[in-house]
Amino acid sequence: YWLHGLFLDPSRVAAATGPGFVANQSVRGFLLRSCGNTAGAAAMWVLLALAIIGAGLTLARLAHRRGEEAVAVVTVAFTALLVSPVSWSHHWVWVAVLLPVLLDVVLRNDGRVQTVASGLLPAWTLMLLTWPLPSREDEPPGANGIIWVAHLQSQPLHWFGENMYVLAVVGTMLLGFRWLREDPDAWSVAWPV
């Protein structure tokens, strides 16, 4: 495994469906669905993974320094999920930790932080747990995760839906940076532009 480089071959894990399958909600899966299986996509994955590692660990450090330990832990988990070659949809169980963390942020803060966290809480819940669309054209609408029904939509909704986890984490982390880098009281007074 280590001596023969098998750990560098993520396709062996995804032999039946391939690493570009919609269930792979890592940055690598995102790039394979967006750019195809090219050398450029592989190089871009390595570069993005390094940037995400740096940004994710910086955000976790900011959270730790502000006493937001649960935010730091969730940030490290999501960073690992993003940079992994394969992060199947069932690996995203960290959302079970994210939801109470967001609720805690809502209850302990006010102003813009509370408003943003209040919006993220139902958005994450609905996005990951249910979407009222059929999973196949011959089925009635039911509770399906958006990544499983995105293929029934036209572009750009198809692309957006298939890459929802990656996009949602990146957006949530950007908001986390904004919150944690600001003066703790700045968000309760005004949203600086």
C-alpha positions, 0 to 999 in steps of 0.5 A, spaced: 500 500 500 505 505 502 511 502 498 507 501 491 504 508 491 497 505 492 495 510 497 496 515 491 491 512 487 484 514 489 480 511 483 482 504 486 477 506 492 471 508 486 472 503 481 465 501 480 463 508 479 469 512 479 472 518 483 467 523 479 461 520 481 456 525 485 457 521 491 464 524 491 463 530 495 471 532 495 474 538 491 477 532 487 470 530 485 468 537 484 473 538 479 472 531 475 465 533 474 467 540 472 473 539 468 473 532 466 478 527 468 484 531 465 491 532 468 489 539 469 484 537 473 489 533 477 494 538 478 488 543 480 486 539 485 493 538 488 494 546 488 486 547 491 488 542 496 494 545 499 490 552 499 484 549 502 489 546 508 492 552 509 485 556 509 482 551 513 487 550 519 488 558 519 480 558 520 481 553 525 486 556 529 482 563 529 476 559 532 480 556 537 483 563 539 476 566 540 474 560 544 470 557 539 473 550 540 467 546 536 467 551 530 475 549 530 473 542 530 468 542 525 472 546 521 478 541 521 473 535 519 470 539 513 477 541 511 479 534 511 473 532 507 474 537 502 482 535 500 481 528 501 481 524 494 474 521 495 469 523 500 463 519 499 456 523 501 456 518 507 463 521 510 459 528 511 456 525 518 460 531 521 454 535 519 451 532 525 456 536 529 455 542 525 448 543 526 448 544 534 454 548 533 450 553 528 445 553 533 449 555 539 452 560 535 445 563 534 443 562 541 450 566 544 450 571 539 446 577 536 446 582 530 449 579 523 452 573 526 446 571 529 442 572 522 447 569 518 448 563 523 440 563 523 440 562 515 445 557 515 442 552 520 436 551 516 439 551 509 444 546 511 439 542 514 434 542 508 440 541 503 443 535 506 437 532 508 431 533 504 429 536 497 422 535 494 424 532 488 423 525 485 430 521 484 428 518 477 423 521 472 418 515 473 417 517 481 413 521 485 417 527 489 420 525 495 425 526 500 431 526 497 438 529 498 439 535 492 446 531 490 441 525 488 436 529 484 441 534 481 442 530 474 434 531 473 435 539 472 438 543 467 444 547 467 447 551 471 442 547 477 445 540 475 452 543 476 450 547 482 446 541 485 451 536 484 457 540 487 452 542 493 457 540 499 463 543 497 460 549 495 456 550 502 462 548 506 467 553 502 461 559 503 460 557 510 468 557 511 468 564 508 463 567 513 466 563 518 473 567 516 469 574 516 466 573 523 472 570 526 477 576 523 472 581 525 472 585 532 467 580 536 462 586 537 463 589 530 458 584 527 452 586 532 453 593 530 454 593 522 456 589 517 462 592 514 463 592 506 
